[in-house]
Amino acid sequence: MTVVCLVLERRDETADVDSCTRRPAEKEMLSEARARLANTQGKKAKRKARERQMEEARRLAMLQKKRELKAAGIMSRAKPKDKKTSMDVRAHSPFAPHPLPSSGR
């Protein structure tokens, strides 16, 4: 029995036109087409991702600020006012007309 080996030549040539022979307008057109194909996310998805990133950055900045203020001893929570020192607006209104005192007749 005879074994026949076929050796096929492999060609590494591409079907694409050589890049140095392309005109600049063609190169630009192809680069724009590649960029469009590579862009899989739409405008809305990009905006949502950007908003999420901004919200996360804002949250982390506030957290960092609170930590720094607490470490410096400046952080004080808004305490409710004492009932003795705060004025009851319903009971005392400075510009309300008061009845005139009676003459006692």
Biopython code that builds the backbone (N, CA, C, O; Angstrom):
import numpy as np
from Bio.PDB.StructureBuilder import StructureBuilder

atoms = [
    (1, "MET", "N", (0.832, -1.158, 0.000)),
    (1, "MET", "CA", (0.000, 0.000, 0.000)),
    (1, "MET", "C", (0.889, 1.238, 0.000)),
    (1, "MET", "O", (1.849, 1.321, 0.767)),
    (2, "THR", "N", (0.577, 2.169, -0.836)),
    (2, "THR", "CA", (1.377, 3.375, -0.985)),
    (2, "THR", "C", (0.635, 4.560, -0.366)),
    (2, "THR", "O", (-0.548, 4.766, -0.636)),
    (3, "VAL", "N", (1.339, 5.343, 0.472)),
    (3, "VAL", "CA", (0.747, 6.521, 1.120)),
    (3, "VAL", "C", (1.201, 7.743, 0.351)),
    (3, "VAL", "O", (2.393, 7.967, 0.141)),
    (4, "VAL", "N", (0.237, 8.513, -0.057)),
    (4, "VAL", "CA", (0.530, 9.717, -0.821)),
    (4, "VAL", "C", (0.324, 10.926, 0.092)),
    (4, "VAL", "O", (-0.742, 11.092, 0.685)),
    (5, "CYS", "N", (1.325, 11.743, 0.196)),
    (5, "CYS", "CA", (1.239, 12.966, 0.998)),
    (5, "CYS", "C", (1.138, 14.146, 0.060)),
    (5, "CYS", "O", (1.949, 14.317, -0.850)),
    (6, "LEU", "N", (0.146, 14.939, 0.297)),
    (6, "LEU", "CA", (-0.002, 16.165, -0.474)),
    (6, "LEU", "C", (0.389, 17.344, 0.409)),
    (6, "LEU", "O", (-0.123, 17.505, 1.517)),
    (7, "VAL", "N", (1.270, 18.134, -0.081)),
    (7, "VAL", "CA", (1.689, 19.319, 0.658)),
    (7, "VAL", "C", (1.072, 20.519, -0.045)),
    (7, "VAL", "O", (1.401, 20.840, -1.187)),
    (8, "LEU", "N", (0.163, 21.171, 0.678)),
    (8, "LEU", "CA", (-0.491, 22.352, 0.112)),
    (8, "LEU", "C", (0.245, 23.595, 0.580)),
    (8, "LEU", "O", (0.584, 23.733, 1.756)),
    (9, "GLU", "N", (0.477, 24.470, -0.337)),
    (9, "GLU", "CA", (1.142, 25.705, 0.028)),
    (9, "GLU", "C", (0.146, 26.647, 0.696)),
    (9, "GLU", "O", (-0.969, 26.854, 0.218)),
    (10, "ARG", "N", (0.570, 27.186, 1.770)),
    (10, "ARG", "CA", (-0.289, 28.110, 2.500)),
    (10, "ARG", "C", (0.081, 29.532, 2.097)),
    (10, "ARG", "O", (1.250, 29.918, 2.126)),
    (11, "ARG", "N", (-0.907, 30.280, 1.732)),
    (11, "ARG", "CA", (-0.647, 31.655, 1.332)),
    (11, "ARG", "C", (-1.146, 32.591, 2.423)),
    (11, "ARG", "O", (-2.285, 32.489, 2.878)),
    (12, "ASP", "N", (-0.303, 33.471, 2.818)),
    (12, "ASP", "CA", (-0.667, 34.420, 3.864)),
    (12, "ASP", "C", (-1.106, 35.753, 3.285)),
    (12, "ASP", "O", (-1.034, 36.777, 3.963)),
    (13, "GLU", "N", (-1.541, 35.750, 2.088)),
    (13, "GLU", "CA", (-1.973, 36.985, 1.466)),
    (13, "GLU", "C", (-3.406, 37.288, 1.883)),
    (13, "GLU", "O", (-4.244, 36.394, 2.004)),
    (14, "THR", "N", (-3.654, 38.545, 2.095)),
    (14, "THR", "CA", (-5.007, 38.955, 2.439)),
    (14, "THR", "C", (-5.686, 39.496, 1.201)),
    (14, "THR", "O", (-5.034, 39.923, 0.248)),
    (15, "ALA", "N", (-6.990, 39.472, 1.230)),
    (15, "ALA", "CA", (-7.746, 39.971, 0.091)),
    (15, "ALA", "C", (-7.859, 41.488, 0.141)),
    (15, "ALA", "O", (-8.323, 42.110, -0.814)),
    (16, "ASP", "N", (-7.443, 42.075, 1.235)),
    (16, "ASP", "CA", (-7.536, 43.514, 1.414)),
    (16, "ASP", "C", (-6.500, 44.217, 0.547)),
    (16, "ASP", "O", (-5.406, 43.702, 0.315)),
    (17, "VAL", "N", (-6.862, 45.380, 0.083)),
    (17, "VAL", "CA", (-5.937, 46.184, -0.711)),
    (17, "VAL", "C", (-4.844, 46.688, 0.219)),
    (17, "VAL", "O", (-5.105, 46.981, 1.385)),
    (18, "ASP", "N", (-3.653, 46.788, -0.277)),
    (18, "ASP", "CA", (-2.531, 47.247, 0.526)),
    (18, "ASP", "C", (-2.835, 48.639, 1.074)),
    (18, "ASP", "O", (-3.303, 49.514, 0.346)),
    (19, "SER", "N", (-2.564, 48.835, 2.363)),
    (19, "SER", "CA", (-2.952, 50.085, 3.015)),
    (19, "SER", "C", (-2.188, 51.297, 2.477)),
    (19, "SER", "O", (-2.681, 52.421, 2.566)),
    (20, "CYS", "N", (-1.016, 51.090, 1.932)),
    (20, "CYS", "CA", (-0.267, 52.239, 1.428)),
    (20, "CYS", "C", (-0.803, 52.730, 0.082)),
    (20, "CYS", "O", (-0.508, 53.853, -0.327)),
    (21, "THR", "N", (-1.583, 51.905, -0.603)),
    (21, "THR", "CA", (-2.124, 52.341, -1.886)),
    (21, "THR", "C", (-3.503, 52.987, -1.742)),
    (21, "THR", "O", (-4.041, 53.503, -2.722)),
    (22, "ARG", "N", (-4.090, 52.968, -0.533)),
    (22, "ARG", "CA", (-5.406, 53.571, -0.325)),
    (22, "ARG", "C", (-5.289, 55.083, -0.246)),
    (22, "ARG", "O", (-4.277, 55.635, 0.185)),
    (23, "ARG", "N", (-6.336, 55.716, -0.667)),
    (23, "ARG", "CA", (-6.411, 57.166, -0.549)),
    (23, "ARG", "C", (-6.791, 57.530, 0.877)),
    (23, "ARG", "O", (-7.416, 56.724, 1.566)),
    (24, "PRO", "N", (-6.433, 58.710, 1.332)),
    (24, "PRO", "CA", (-6.772, 59.112, 2.704)),
    (24, "PRO", "C", (-8.285, 59.101, 2.974)),
    (24, "PRO", "O", (-8.712, 58.771, 4.080)),
    (25, "ALA", "N", (-9.089, 59.456, 1.978)),
    (25, "ALA", "CA", (-10.543, 59.456, 2.170)),
    (25, "ALA", "C", (-11.046, 58.034, 2.418)),
    (25, "ALA", "O", (-11.934, 57.816, 3.242)),
    (26, "GLU", "N", (-10.471, 57.070, 1.698)),
    (26, "GLU", "CA", (-10.873, 55.671, 1.898)),
    (26, "GLU", "C", (-10.463, 55.186, 3.288)),
    (26, "GLU", "O", (-11.218, 54.481, 3.957)),
    (27, "LYS", "N", (-9.250, 55.575, 3.716)),
    (27, "LYS", "CA", (-8.784, 55.181, 5.051)),
    (27, "LYS", "C", (-9.701, 55.742, 6.135)),
    (27, "LYS", "O", (-10.057, 55.047, 7.087)),
    (28, "GLU", "N", (-10.075, 57.006, 5.975)),
    (28, "GLU", "CA", (-10.952, 57.637, 6.957)),
    (28, "GLU", "C", (-12.321, 56.972, 6.978)),
    (28, "GLU", "O", (-12.892, 56.748, 8.045)),
    (29, "MET", "N", (-12.849, 56.655, 5.793)),
    (29, "MET", "CA", (-14.150, 56.012, 5.695)),
    (29, "MET", "C", (-14.119, 54.642, 6.379)),
    (29, "MET", "O", (-15.050, 54.284, 7.101)),
    (30, "LEU", "N", (-13.052, 53.884, 6.151)),
    (30, "LEU", "CA", (-12.936, 52.567, 6.772)),
    (30, "LEU", "C", (-12.764, 52.663, 8.287)),
    (30, "LEU", "O", (-13.314, 51.847, 9.026)),
    (31, "SER", "N", (-12.010, 53.647, 8.749)),
    (31, "SER", "CA", (-11.836, 53.793, 10.195)),
    (31, "SER", "C", (-13.153, 54.179, 10.867)),
    (31, "SER", "O", (-13.451, 53.708, 11.964)),
    (32, "GLU", "N", (-13.942, 55.037, 10.212)),
    (32, "GLU", "CA", (-15.252, 55.398, 10.754)),
    (32, "GLU", "C", (-16.183, 54.189, 10.787)),
    (32, "GLU", "O", (-16.929, 54.001, 11.748)),
    (33, "ALA", "N", (-16.138, 53.374, 9.737)),
    (33, "ALA", "CA", (-16.975, 52.178, 9.696)),
    (33, "ALA", "C", (-16.578, 51.203, 10.811)),
    (33, "ALA", "O", (-17.438, 50.600, 11.453)),
    (34, "ARG", "N", (-15.272, 51.056, 11.033)),
    (34, "ARG", "CA", (-14.811, 50.180, 12.121)),
    (34, "ARG", "C", (-15.283, 50.707, 13.474)),
    (34, "ARG", "O", (-15.692, 49.936, 14.343)),
    (35, "ALA", "N", (-15.221, 52.022, 13.644)),
    (35, "ALA", "CA", (-15.648, 52.624, 14.907)),
    (35, "ALA", "C", (-17.142, 52.410, 15.132)),
    (35, "ALA", "O", (-17.567, 52.131, 16.254)),
    (36, "ARG", "N", (-17.941, 52.538, 14.070)),
    (36, "ARG", "CA", (-19.387, 52.300, 14.204)),
    (36, "ARG", "C", (-19.677, 50.858, 14.550)),
    (36, "ARG", "O", (-20.552, 50.576, 15.368)),
    (37, "LEU", "N", (-18.943, 49.933, 13.930)),
    (37, "LEU", "CA", (-19.166, 48.514, 14.219)),
    (37, "LEU", "C", (-18.718, 48.162, 15.630)),
    (37, "LEU", "O", (-19.318, 47.306, 16.280)),
    (38, "ALA", "N", (-17.676, 48.813, 16.101)),
    (38, "ALA", "CA", (-17.178, 48.528, 17.440)),
    (38, "ALA", "C", (-18.090, 49.115, 18.511)),
    (38, "ALA", "O", (-18.084, 48.661, 19.655)),
    (39, "ASN", "N", (-18.875, 50.128, 18.138)),
    (39, "ASN", "CA", (-19.770, 50.780, 19.092)),
    (39, "ASN", "C", (-21.029, 49.928, 19.248)),
    (39, "ASN", "O", (-21.970, 50.042, 18.463)),
    (40, "THR", "N", (-21.031, 49.078, 20.268)),
    (40, "THR", "CA", (-22.183, 48.194, 20.460)),
    (40, "THR", "C", (-23.210, 48.812, 21.389)),
    (40, "THR", "O", (-24.392, 48.475, 21.316)),
    (41, "GLN", "N", (-22.777, 49.711, 22.261)),
    (41, "GLN", "CA", (-23.726, 50.361, 23.159)),
    (41, "GLN", "C", (-24.342, 51.568, 22.469)),
    (41, "GLN", "O", (-23.677, 52.273, 21.710)),
    (42, "GLY", "N", (-25.612, 51.794, 22.741)),
    (42, "GLY", "CA", (-26.286, 52.946, 22.173)),
    (42, "GLY", "C", (-26.099, 54.175, 23.034)),
    (42, "GLY", "O", (-25.458, 54.114, 24.083)),
    (43, "LYS", "N", (-26.655, 55.291, 22.597)),
    (43, "LYS", "CA", (-26.512, 56.551, 23.314)),
    (43, "LYS", "C", (-27.165, 56.480, 24.690)),
    (43, "LYS", "O", (-26.619, 56.979, 25.674)),
    (44, "LYS", "N", (-28.342, 55.853, 24.747)),
    (44, "LYS", "CA", (-29.067, 55.785, 26.011)),
    (44, "LYS", "C", (-28.303, 54.964, 27.044)),
    (44, "LYS", "O", (-28.233, 55.342, 28.213)),
    (45, "ALA", "N", (-27.732, 53.844, 26.615)),
    (45, "ALA", "CA", (-26.970, 53.001, 27.534)),
    (45, "ALA", "C", (-25.729, 53.731, 28.033)),
    (45, "ALA", "O", (-25.369, 53.616, 29.205)),
    (46, "LYS", "N", (-25.075, 54.481, 27.152)),
    (46, "LYS", "CA", (-23.900, 55.243, 27.560)),
    (46, "LYS", "C", (-24.284, 56.307, 28.575)),
    (46, "LYS", "O", (-23.581, 56.505, 29.566)),
    (47, "ARG", "N", (-25.403, 56.995, 28.333)),
    (47, "ARG", "CA", (-25.842, 58.041, 29.248)),
    (47, "ARG", "C", (-26.187, 57.462, 30.619)),
    (47, "ARG", "O", (-25.836, 58.033, 31.651)),
    (48, "LYS", "N", (-26.881, 56.317, 30.615)),
    (48, "LYS", "CA", (-27.239, 55.664, 31.883)),
    (48, "LYS", "C", (-25.985, 55.263, 32.648)),
    (48, "LYS", "O", (-25.899, 55.457, 33.861)),
    (49, "ALA", "N", (-25.015, 54.703, 31.935)),
    (49, "ALA", "CA", (-23.764, 54.286, 32.581)),
    (49, "ALA", "C", (-23.030, 55.496, 33.149)),
    (49, "ALA", "O", (-22.486, 55.437, 34.251)),
    (50, "ARG", "N", (-23.016, 56.591, 32.394)),
    (50, "ARG", "CA", (-22.357, 57.807, 32.860)),
    (50, "ARG", "C", (-23.071, 58.367, 34.094)),
    (50, "ARG", "O", (-22.420, 58.813, 35.038)),
    (51, "GLU", "N", (-24.411, 58.345, 34.088)),
    (51, "GLU", "CA", (-25.175, 58.828, 35.242)),
    (51, "GLU", "C", (-24.923, 57.966, 36.475)),
    (51, "GLU", "O", (-24.781, 58.481, 37.584)),
    (52, "ARG", "N", (-24.868, 56.644, 36.272)),
    (52, "ARG", "CA", (-24.578, 55.750, 37.401)),
    (52, "ARG", "C", (-23.198, 56.034, 37.975)),
    (52, "ARG", "O", (-23.009, 56.054, 39.192)),
    (53, "GLN", "N", (-22.240, 56.251, 37.088)),
    (53, "GLN", "CA", (-20.880, 56.538, 37.533)),
    (53, "GLN", "C", (-20.824, 57.865, 38.291)),
    (53, "GLN", "O", (-20.134, 57.965, 39.306)),
    (54, "MET", "N", (-21.537, 58.882, 37.813)),
    (54, "MET", "CA", (-21.562, 60.178, 38.490)),
    (54, "MET", "C", (-22.232, 60.063, 39.854)),
    (54, "MET", "O", (-21.759, 60.653, 40.825)),
    (55, "GLU", "N", (-23.327, 59.311, 39.938)),
    (55, "GLU", "CA", (-24.020, 59.123, 41.209)),
    (55, "GLU", "C", (-23.129, 58.403, 42.217)),
    (55, "GLU", "O", (-23.089, 58.765, 43.393)),
    (56, "GLU", "N", (-22.425, 57.396, 41.752)),
    (56, "GLU", "CA", (-21.499, 56.663, 42.635)),
    (56, "GLU", "C", (-20.376, 57.574, 43.116)),
    (56, "GLU", "O", (-19.999, 57.529, 44.287)),
    (57, "ALA", "N", (-19.840, 58.401, 42.221)),
    (57, "ALA", "CA", (-18.772, 59.329, 42.593)),
    (57, "ALA", "C", (-19.286, 60.354, 43.608)),
    (57, "ALA", "O", (-18.578, 60.701, 44.553)),
    (58, "ARG", "N", (-20.516, 60.837, 43.414)),
    (58, "ARG", "CA", (-21.108, 61.798, 44.335)),
    (58, "ARG", "C", (-21.307, 61.168, 45.723)),
    (58, "ARG", "O", (-21.041, 61.794, 46.749)),
    (59, "ARG", "N", (-21.773, 59.931, 45.726)),
    (59, "ARG", "CA", (-21.999, 59.230, 46.988)),
    (59, "ARG", "C", (-20.684, 59.021, 47.737)),
    (59, "ARG", "O", (-20.608, 59.238, 48.946)),
    (60, "LEU", "N", (-19.644, 58.596, 47.005)),
    (60, "LEU", "CA", (-18.341, 58.379, 47.633)),
    (60, "LEU", "C", (-17.737, 59.686, 48.148)),
    (60, "LEU", "O", (-17.081, 59.697, 49.190)),
    (61, "ALA", "N", (-17.954, 60.783, 47.425)),
    (61, "ALA", "CA", (-17.435, 62.077, 47.866)),
    (61, "ALA", "C", (-18.111, 62.510, 49.162)),
    (61, "ALA", "O", (-17.446, 63.012, 50.068)),
    (62, "MET", "N", (-19.421, 62.320, 49.258)),
    (62, "MET", "CA", (-20.132, 62.678, 50.490)),
    (62, "MET", "C", (-19.665, 61.812, 51.653)),
    (62, "MET", "O", (-19.489, 62.303, 52.768)),
    (63, "LEU", "N", (-19.466, 60.532, 51.393)),
    (63, "LEU", "CA", (-18.992, 59.620, 52.438)),
    (63, "LEU", "C", (-17.603, 60.033, 52.921)),
    (63, "LEU", "O", (-17.336, 60.049, 54.122)),
    (64, "GLN", "N", (-16.728, 60.365, 51.983)),
    (64, "GLN", "CA", (-15.377, 60.806, 52.327)),
    (64, "GLN", "C", (-15.418, 62.103, 53.135)),
    (64, "GLN", "O", (-14.674, 62.264, 54.102)),
    (65, "LYS", "N", (-16.292, 63.027, 52.731)),
    (65, "LYS", "CA", (-16.418, 64.299, 53.437)),
    (65, "LYS", "C", (-16.879, 64.073, 54.876)),
    (65, "LYS", "O", (-16.348, 64.679, 55.806)),
    (66, "LYS", "N", (-17.873, 63.197, 55.054)),
    (66, "LYS", "CA", (-18.368, 62.900, 56.402)),
    (66, "LYS", "C", (-17.269, 62.276, 57.258)),
    (66, "LYS", "O", (-17.120, 62.611, 58.433)),
    (67, "ARG", "N", (-16.509, 61.375, 56.665)),
    (67, "ARG", "CA", (-15.411, 60.738, 57.409)),
    (67, "ARG", "C", (-14.369, 61.757, 57.847)),
    (67, "ARG", "O", (-13.908, 61.725, 58.988)),
    (68, "GLU", "N", (-13.994, 62.664, 56.942)),
    (68, "GLU", "CA", (-12.988, 63.668, 57.271)),
    (68, "GLU", "C", (-13.483, 64.624, 58.346)),
    (68, "GLU", "O", (-12.727, 64.986, 59.247)),
    (69, "LEU", "N", (-14.756, 65.039, 58.260)),
    (69, "LEU", "CA", (-15.309, 65.935, 59.269)),
    (69, "LEU", "C", (-15.385, 65.243, 60.631)),
    (69, "LEU", "O", (-15.123, 65.854, 61.667)),
    (70, "LYS", "N", (-15.743, 63.975, 60.611)),
    (70, "LYS", "CA", (-15.837, 63.218, 61.856)),
    (70, "LYS", "C", (-14.451, 63.053, 62.475)),
    (70, "LYS", "O", (-14.292, 63.170, 63.690)),
    (71, "ALA", "N", (-13.448, 62.780, 61.635)),
    (71, "ALA", "CA", (-12.082, 62.617, 62.131)),
    (71, "ALA", "C", (-11.543, 63.924, 62.708)),
    (71, "ALA", "O", (-10.753, 63.912, 63.652)),
    (72, "ALA", "N", (-11.975, 65.059, 62.132)),
    (72, "ALA", "CA", (-11.514, 66.357, 62.616)),
    (72, "ALA", "C", (-12.312, 66.819, 63.833)),
    (72, "ALA", "O", (-11.942, 67.801, 64.477)),
    (73, "GLY", "N", (-13.384, 66.133, 64.148)),
    (73, "GLY", "CA", (-14.209, 66.499, 65.293)),
    (73, "GLY", "C", (-15.167, 67.629, 65.006)),
    (73, "GLY", "O", (-15.740, 68.199, 65.934)),
    (74, "ILE", "N", (-15.352, 67.962, 63.767)),
    (74, "ILE", "CA", (-16.238, 69.055, 63.384)),
    (74, "ILE", "C", (-17.668, 68.557, 63.202)),
    (74, "ILE", "O", (-18.626, 69.310, 63.378)),
    (75, "MET", "N", (-17.798, 67.318, 62.857)),
    (75, "MET", "CA", (-19.111, 66.760, 62.519)),
    (75, "MET", "C", (-20.024, 66.794, 63.739)),
    (75, "MET", "O", (-19.708, 66.210, 64.775)),
    (76, "SER", "N", (-21.124, 67.459, 63.615)),
    (76, "SER", "CA", (-22.128, 67.453, 64.673)),
    (76, "SER", "C", (-23.485, 67.302, 64.000)),
    (76, "SER", "O", (-23.791, 67.997, 63.031)),
    (77, "ARG", "N", (-24.253, 66.431, 64.500)),
    (77, "ARG", "CA", (-25.571, 66.213, 63.913)),
    (77, "ARG", "C", (-26.511, 67.311, 64.379)),
    (77, "ARG", "O", (-26.350, 67.866, 65.466)),
    (78, "ALA", "N", (-27.477, 67.611, 63.558)),
    (78, "ALA", "CA", (-28.464, 68.618, 63.916)),
    (78, "ALA", "C", (-29.343, 68.053, 65.028)),
    (78, "ALA", "O", (-30.132, 67.132, 64.816)),
    (79, "LYS", "N", (-29.185, 68.623, 66.203)),
    (79, "LYS", "CA", (-29.949, 68.146, 67.344)),
    (79, "LYS", "C", (-31.283, 68.886, 67.393)),
    (79, "LYS", "O", (-31.351, 70.068, 67.057)),
    (80, "PRO", "N", (-32.327, 68.204, 67.805)),
    (80, "PRO", "CA", (-33.609, 68.908, 67.938)),
    (80, "PRO", "C", (-33.521, 69.937, 69.071)),
    (80, "PRO", "O", (-32.899, 69.686, 70.103)),
    (81, "LYS", "N", (-34.135, 71.065, 68.869)),
    (81, "LYS", "CA", (-34.074, 72.126, 69.861)),
    (81, "LYS", "C", (-34.855, 71.723, 71.102)),
    (81, "LYS", "O", (-35.826, 70.970, 71.034)),
    (82, "ASP", "N", (-34.409, 72.239, 72.224)),
    (82, "ASP", "CA", (-35.136, 72.010, 73.467)),
    (82, "ASP", "C", (-36.459, 72.760, 73.405)),
    (82, "ASP", "O", (-36.551, 73.839, 72.821)),
    (83, "LYS", "N", (-37.461, 72.180, 74.005)),
    (83, "LYS", "CA", (-38.765, 72.828, 74.004)),
    (83, "LYS", "C", (-38.757, 74.085, 74.862)),
    (83, "LYS", "O", (-39.559, 74.990, 74.632)),
    (84, "LYS", "N", (-37.869, 74.158, 75.845)),
    (84, "LYS", "CA", (-37.802, 75.321, 76.712)),
    (84, "LYS", "C", (-37.220, 76.524, 75.976)),
    (84, "LYS", "O", (-37.677, 77.650, 76.169)),
    (85, "THR", "N", (-36.218, 76.293, 75.139)),
    (85, "THR", "CA", (-35.555, 77.414, 74.477)),
    (85, "THR", "C", (-36.202, 77.774, 73.146)),
    (85, "THR", "O", (-36.038, 78.898, 72.672)),
    (86, "SER", "N", (-36.925, 76.855, 72.539)),
    (86, "SER", "CA", (-37.533, 77.175, 71.254)),
    (86, "SER", "C", (-38.872, 77.865, 71.473)),
    (86, "SER", "O", (-39.546, 77.644, 72.479)),
    (87, "MET", "N", (-39.231, 78.680, 70.538)),
    (87, "MET", "CA", (-40.453, 79.459, 70.660)),
    (87, "MET", "C", (-41.588, 78.729, 69.952)),
    (87, "MET", "O", (-41.415, 78.236, 68.837)),
    (88, "ASP", "N", (-42.728, 78.662, 70.588)),
    (88, "ASP", "CA", (-43.903, 78.068, 69.962)),
    (88, "ASP", "C", (-44.550, 79.142, 69.110)),
    (88, "ASP", "O", (-45.059, 80.135, 69.629)),
    (89, "VAL", "N", (-44.527, 78.943, 67.809)),
    (89, "VAL", "CA", (-45.006, 79.955, 66.883)),
    (89, "VAL", "C", (-46.513, 80.127, 67.007)),
    (89, "VAL", "O", (-47.016, 81.241, 66.861)),
    (90, "ARG", "N", (-47.229, 79.068, 67.268)),
    (90, "ARG", "CA", (-48.690, 79.163, 67.362)),
    (90, "ARG", "C", (-49.132, 79.929, 68.606)),
    (90, "ARG", "O", (-50.145, 80.628, 68.589)),
    (91, "ALA", "N", (-48.361, 79.790, 69.685)),
    (91, "ALA", "CA", (-48.740, 80.460, 70.924)),
    (91, "ALA", "C", (-48.312, 81.923, 70.928)),
    (91, "ALA", "O", (-49.000, 82.763, 71.508)),
    (92, "HIS", "N", (-47.208, 82.233, 70.300)),
    (92, "HIS", "CA", (-46.692, 83.591, 70.333)),
    (92, "HIS", "C", (-46.351, 84.028, 68.909)),
    (92, "HIS", "O", (-45.404, 83.530, 68.301)),
    (93, "SER", "N", (-47.123, 84.947, 68.405)),
    (93, "SER", "CA", (-46.799, 85.516, 67.108)),
    (93, "SER", "C", (-46.617, 87.014, 67.300)),
    (93, "SER", "O", (-47.570, 87.695, 67.678)),
    (94, "PRO", "N", (-45.431, 87.550, 67.053)),
    (94, "PRO", "CA", (-45.120, 88.931, 67.424)),
    (94, "PRO", "C", (-45.916, 89.990, 66.672)),
    (94, "PRO", "O", (-46.097, 91.090, 67.195)),
    (95, "PHE", "N", (-46.397, 89.701, 65.470)),
    (95, "PHE", "CA", (-47.089, 90.733, 64.695)),
    (95, "PHE", "C", (-48.600, 90.551, 64.703)),
    (95, "PHE", "O", (-49.304, 91.219, 63.945)),
    (96, "ALA", "N", (-49.103, 89.670, 65.536)),
    (96, "ALA", "CA", (-50.548, 89.468, 65.605)),
    (96, "ALA", "C", (-51.183, 90.617, 66.388)),
    (96, "ALA", "O", (-50.618, 91.083, 67.377)),
    (97, "PRO", "N", (-52.349, 91.070, 65.949)),
    (97, "PRO", "CA", (-53.007, 92.176, 66.687)),
    (97, "PRO", "C", (-53.564, 91.659, 68.020)),
    (97, "PRO", "O", (-54.266, 90.649, 68.064)),
    (98, "HIS", "N", (-53.244, 92.352, 69.072)),
    (98, "HIS", "CA", (-53.738, 91.983, 70.396)),
    (98, "HIS", "C", (-54.943, 92.867, 70.727)),
    (98, "HIS", "O", (-54.999, 94.024, 70.312)),
    (99, "PRO", "N", (-55.897, 92.323, 71.467)),
    (99, "PRO", "CA", (-57.045, 93.167, 71.848)),
    (99, "PRO", "C", (-56.606, 94.260, 72.832)),
    (99, "PRO", "O", (-55.730, 94.042, 73.669)),
    (100, "LEU", "N", (-57.218, 95.413, 72.716)),
    (100, "LEU", "CA", (-56.889, 96.548, 73.598)),
    (100, "LEU", "C", (-57.416, 96.248, 74.999)),
    (100, "LEU", "O", (-58.481, 95.656, 75.170)),
    (101, "PRO", "N", (-56.643, 96.671, 75.986)),
    (101, "PRO", "CA", (-57.134, 96.433, 77.362)),
    (101, "PRO", "C", (-58.408, 97.235, 77.633)),
    (101, "PRO", "O", (-58.560, 98.376, 77.197)),
    (102, "SER", "N", (-59.292, 96.609, 78.352)),
    (102, "SER", "CA", (-60.562, 97.297, 78.648)),
    (102, "SER", "C", (-60.332, 98.371, 79.707)),
    (102, "SER", "O", (-59.422, 98.260, 80.529)),
    (103, "SER", "N", (-61.148, 99.389, 79.681)),
    (103, "SER", "CA", (-60.991, 100.519, 80.605)),
    (103, "SER", "C", (-61.534, 100.171, 81.996)),
    (103, "SER", "O", (-61.267, 100.923, 82.933)),
    (104, "GLY", "N", (-62.259, 99.105, 82.178)),
    (104, "GLY", "CA", (-62.734, 98.664, 83.487)),
    (104, "GLY", "C", (-64.056, 99.284, 83.893)),
    (104, "GLY", "O", (-64.353, 99.280, 85.088)),
    (105, "ARG", "N", (-64.841, 99.796, 83.031)),
    (105, "ARG", "CA", (-66.116, 100.407, 83.393)),
    (105, "ARG", "C", (-67.151, 99.423, 83.664)),
    (105, "ARG", "O", (-68.283, 99.788, 83.982)),
]
sb = StructureBuilder()
sb.init_structure("model")
sb.init_model(0)
sb.init_chain("A")
sb.init_seg("    ")
for serial, (resi, resn, name, xyz) in enumerate(atoms, 1):
    if name == "N":
        sb.init_residue(resn, " ", resi, " ")
    sb.init_atom(name, np.array(xyz, "f"), 0.0, 1.0, " ", f" {name:<3s}", serial, name[0])
structure = sb.get_structure()
